[in-house]
């Protein structure tokens, strides 16, 4: 199972939001490149990169920074935020991103999303961001009537490579993962699932490990790593001890 350290880009800096709210922002580092190198040095196997400016505006706002990060690190990077057309997606792939995370386009423009999956097999995932099971789009500010489990058959048929599930209420709140919903998602899809939102301490990571056997690929953590209630080193040590 993989721990994905998060780097959220806003105004050229590394930040974290509480529950995805743009006005509840904390700046943790001034240099995203240096932060990515730090995560790599600490033993990260992947980096989870989100363009928050892009998510809210629908436009790629941090492409140059993304290119710099890709040039600096040797580990793979997954990226999301504001990717709402194939041209933008391919610009990020050309910059060196390993795989992409799509939210709004997958839910609101399924034909375009399907074309993207077909052009770039095994590189395109879907971000399922929800409150009480109902999905949100456009940087988590727009409600939909779509349910997490109801959307699965269509995105699977489209060629989705993986799923990221975020419990928005828990994001940035360090309150533990929504285990029941995460388990239901793993049981209803054959796609790899990554959990986001709520990881605070090593016990939160350990608590979801049983779902690894059901298709959980990993867990994303941001605030806990920045505030050092969790570390990449202790997670990797724990994983090595049980393998």
Protein Blocks (a to p, Z undefined) as FASTA:
>chain_A
ZZddddddeehiacddeehiaklccdfbfblklmmmmmmmnopabdcdddfklmmnopaf
klmmmmmmmmmpmbdcddeehiabfklmmmmmmnopabdcdfklmmmmmmlmmmmmmmmg
hkaccddddeehiaceehhlaccfbdfklmmmmmmmnopabdcdddfklgonlnopafkl
mmmmmmmpcbdcddeehiabfmlmmmmmmmmmnopabdcdfklmmnopacfklmmmmmmm
mZZ
